[in-house]
Amino acid sequence: MREVRHKRIRKNLVGTAERPRLAVFKSQKHLYAQVIDDTKGHTLAAASTAEKGLAASDNLEGAKKIGVELGKRAAAQGVKTVVFDRGGFRYHGCLASLADGAREAGLEF
């Protein structure tokens, strides 16, 4: 069902060079986030809890770290505004925390 929701969402979401897509994926163990330019098919910035130094004991705390780090990496690439792609997951808990962290780092969406 998540894949069905994701396809329905992706019909209307497209990341451009001016406003790339912030895509989020949650697995059982890790949380992954990427800033993607869909017109070129390039990933501009990425962060995940699988990286050393970004893992945390608490899921919400780890998600916020990922959001802040992704915001910093995107800002280094010159990205200020993004389109948030929740990937079919509910916007609560980890995803909301990641979004708050990205907003704190300066991304607008």
C-alpha atoms as one frame of an Amber mdcrd trajectory, in Angstrom:
protein
   0.000   0.000   0.000   2.915   2.356   0.661   4.150   1.864  -2.885   0.678
   2.693  -4.234   0.603   5.896  -2.163   4.122   6.741  -3.305   3.205   6.369
  -6.989   0.132   8.534  -6.477   2.233  11.242  -4.806   5.021  11.081  -7.423
   2.570  11.729 -10.263   2.386  15.332  -9.104   5.852  15.914  -7.586   8.812
  16.789  -9.787  12.122  18.183  -8.632  13.675  20.833 -10.871  17.065  22.514
 -10.801  15.557  25.571  -9.043  13.454  23.488  -6.630  14.740  19.916  -6.223
  12.857  17.086  -4.532  13.711  16.072  -0.964  12.968  12.332  -1.017  12.765
  10.309   2.198  12.881   6.534   2.676  12.505   4.636   5.942  13.701   1.065
   6.306  13.393  -1.081   9.413  16.823   0.081  10.624  17.713   3.336   8.887
  16.354   6.602   7.530  17.605   7.944   4.191  17.087  11.399   2.668  18.206
  12.801  -0.688  17.872  16.077  -2.547  17.274  15.138  -6.193  17.137  17.133
  -9.443  14.704  15.041 -11.519  15.307  16.915 -14.772  18.950  15.765 -14.860
  18.500  12.679 -12.697  21.211  13.766 -10.254  21.370  13.518  -6.481  22.603
  16.866  -5.164  22.906  15.945  -1.479  22.210  12.901   0.663  22.326  11.854
   4.313  21.326   8.747   6.239  21.534   7.182   9.668  23.751   4.486   8.127
  26.603   7.031   7.977  29.099   7.213  10.825  28.375  10.051  13.205  24.747
  10.510  12.155  23.256   7.546  14.006  21.467   8.290  17.278  19.962   6.287
  20.105  16.528   7.870  19.596  14.703   7.740  16.246  13.393  11.304  16.448
  16.775  12.648  17.486  18.487  10.757  14.654  15.942  12.004  12.129  16.522
  15.595  13.217  20.297  15.113  12.828  19.735  13.803   9.301  17.567  16.816
   8.454  20.129  19.314   9.741  23.018  17.578   7.971  21.065  17.316   4.719
  20.171  21.011   4.957  23.837  21.916   5.354  24.896  19.726   2.438  22.128
  21.117   0.225  23.060  24.695   1.141  26.643  23.938   0.112  25.247  22.978
  -3.319  23.260  26.242  -3.494  19.824  24.743  -2.790  17.447  26.889  -0.719
  13.959  25.598  -1.559  12.830  22.003  -2.054   9.684  19.956  -2.671   9.121
  17.442   0.151   8.482  13.868  -1.036   7.403  11.758   1.925   7.598   8.562
  -0.122   4.169   7.295   0.848   4.982   7.372   4.565   2.834   9.271   7.045
   4.035  12.776   7.886   4.566  12.243  11.605   7.276  11.032  13.949  10.586
  10.576  12.138   9.501  12.332   8.934   8.199  15.381  10.779  11.399  15.500
  12.839  13.547  15.250   9.696  11.548  18.055   8.080  11.972  20.261  11.168
  15.721  19.662  11.137  15.938  20.548   7.446  13.965  23.750   8.068  16.317
  24.655  10.930  19.261  24.247   8.554  17.708  26.751   6.136  15.725  24.698
   3.613  12.294  26.048   2.698   9.318  23.840   1.754
